[in-house]
Amino acid sequence: MSLRSDQTTEYKTVATRDSTSLVEMQTTFEGTNRNQKETTLGRRILKFLWSGKVIFIYLACCIVLSAVMLLWIDGYKARDGNEPRYSNGNFKFRSSDIITFLSIVTIFLDFIADRWKEAVLFKCAYIAWKEYNGPEGHCEKPNRMCKTWCNKGRKEALDLILDWYFPRFLRPSLRYTVALALVLIFLRMFSAPVFEGSLDWNSSSELEGTAWIASGNPTEDFSLWRYISTNLGSAAVSQAAGMASLAWENGTATDETQVKRRCRHVLNDDQLPLGSTVHNATIPCIVIHDISWPTGPAPQIVQNITYNSAQVSVSNGNPLSSNTDIPGIGILFDPTNMTLQIPPVLGHPNTSYYSTLSPAVYPSSFLFSGQLTAVVQLSKKYFYEPYLIDPFGLGHLNNSIPGPRSILWVDGSIDPEFTYTYLVVNFTAGVTIPKTSTFVAHRVIEGGSSDSPDPEATDIQSGPWVKEALYMLPDVMTTVAIMNTTGLGTWNNLFNYTENLIRYSYLGAWDTLQRAYEPNSTNLTVTLLQPRLEAFVSLTRVAVWLAMSVLFSASGISIFFLQKECPYIADVVGPASLVELKKKGDESRAN
């Protein structure tokens, strides 16, 4: 019983050991199969990446990318990083999205190109090694150089083969084909900077979305309207000069001495993007046809108003006499009192408007077209340095109006302290309603667009607040000249200076009246202009990059011819394959 029991136990132990071995063998076999499958899959992928097919995929991707750069990205107006991609019902990529897209594509192309460069290098190296070491371990085509190298041993020979001049010992047909393939793949080393530098970003804008804006000021109070009088005049004149400064802090002309003929309007306090367009807005407009500088002495009425400009002031001031230290001040008036009669307040200086003109009466539409007289102060003399301020620098004056007093100066001369001149201005003033006006500042619109012509007299029509704005010109012109915030150029520029001064002052005066008293307000449609980053693609750089990519792809043709002449390079798939091929070669030589 004991013997049988021991035998049974031994049989069980052997059976258990055998079953365990079978399990281990099965596990090992499954792992080997899995590794073989993984190795086979990796080899297939590597073989595909080292095949000639991949270079055609690379070339096709380069052509598509070049087309995308030139046809889609070039001129694309992307949002900046602070804006959502989807806004106002429109989807727009950010500039970072486009850069990310190009980075992904270039990384993919770099991966393909690197694999192909490896394939070309290893295939060419294997050709050199194979041609140098024939099946018997010596050169198949011995020559003097080959014989010299054969005596150095295989390891040293392989090092020499991989040196830059290794194609020298190859047959001529192989030598030039290998050299050409290597040159073509090395060209791509310089393509990345060319492509990356082909894209620039410029600040731009794009019309997108609409908004509504009131044509009038919500804080207006028409019940306060009377003709500008002593009580309201000073504040209104200061506000008008401020409106002129807001509207013309950046002129449309490139030179401050040029005439800026556009018409502008401070719409209200809403802040809208620059370049946005508003439709059918009423804008004050003035077109000055010509300015003449009469020769000969000024008429007596012109001299009288020059010495007592309070006669044409609606703010109970004396524009010329109160600001004599500022050459460049000027007034505009009708000396005949026929074309533009003085306002009623000046005809009844002792009467209160609040009693005679109550309730408020809405002003009637008015269109002015005719001539008025402008008086401009040209210079002022002093007892001390600089002795003379003459911002216009005019050597000859067609006419001059001496100041009200003459003084004995240090040099012994008796000259007037101030020098004025008068001009005759022919102009048309009213309002215009262009189809579109452009925001040149966040609150300022300019009639028309940048490519539209300057307004003509036929574009101007009658409107409210026109006559009242003309009444304010003597006071406003002087204030604008004193503030000097609109970039008015004076030197040898009397005509343009006077024209710009009249235009700025009229538009500022009309804006003030409309802003303070206009009761009729409508909603205007605004097409918003949003800031964008516009892509600019260099056609030259993209073309150079594509040409370099085509040359790089042409290395596939060299490999095709090499493979026809040396079929054994088809087995070169990855660096490990070279080791395997070398082992097979060593084994064949050993046998």
C-alpha angles and dihedrals in degrees: 000000000000094000093048091048091053092049091049091051091049092050090051091050092050091047091050091049091049093049090049090051090050091052091049091048091049091048091048091048092050091048090049091050091048092050090047090051091048091046091048092049092048091047091051092051092047091045090053092048090050094046126096092249093074093060091059089051088051092050092048091051091050092052092048092047091050090051091049091050094051102034104035113015096041106089094006111148107216129188119250123243095270097059127080116245092234116051136145090005093302131107119216130173119235119238089248090058092057092046090050091050092051091047092053092048094047091048089052091049091047090052092052092043093049092052091049092048089052090051093050094046095048094043092050091045091050091050089052092047092045093048091046095047110041124194090280094050097260137087115294090208102033119199135159095277092044093050090051092051094044089065092059098069131254099275094052090042091054090052090052091046091057091051118105095260097049096116090069096089094048124102110273094250091053095037096060095039092052092045091050092050092051094048092050095052093047090056090073091066087078098043099081097069090047093054096041091051094051094082124072131171124220130186110257142148140224135204107246131155132356137251139183126241132181116245092215137049113266091215095058119127114197092183088073093057119121128139108290104277140167092283096053104020103088095049093044092050092050091048091049091053089049090052090052090052092050093048099045106033085112114034128205094232118085092225126050090223092060125092115260103208100175121110119235137187133192096226102191141294097291111120110225129173117271113260095028114137128226122200129227097353119164110240129182110243137185129183116195109205099188144336120216127196107211121215121226132040121324119257115264094248090055091051091048093053090045091057094040108028091165085089090075099034120108094192098061089253137122104232099190101035095044095055105038095141092069114074109203097052114129146170135212122210146144109254091191094052087217106094095043111011119208116264118265093251090068091051092054105036094166097049125092114232091210088067100037099040102039124160103038115263119212109237118249122242114271137186119192122204119162145063131312131175123246124199118198128186108230105182148354130210126216136196090231137039131338081028092190133041110194110161094173098053094206112169097194126034121203088206136355135195110208119220120263092262137040122211136201104242130206092261090057096254124129109219136152116267093228133033122206134178133194132221135187114234123198112195148141120231132185136095135300132205108204120189090240134016126187129227105238090173131016091268102020127085127193122206114252127356134287092270097043120100124255115274120273129211089255089062092061122089136177120276144159122283092026098111092040091052090051090053089057095052099095092056097038095047092055093047093048091050091051093048091049092191097131100069097249110180117215112172109113085336106108098139098045091042092053093046093051092044091053093046096048092046096048094049091047092049093049091048090053095051094044092046095049103037113014106119097183111083128169134186113255125202115238124195104210121227111211124201114251141177108235118208117228116195120196108230091199095055094045090050091050091048092049091049090052089049091051091051090048089052090049087070085077089067090054091051090048091057092043090052091051091053096037107031092175092076088073086078092057102102111153130337092284091062090063090058091049092048090048091052091050090050092050091048092050091051091047091053 
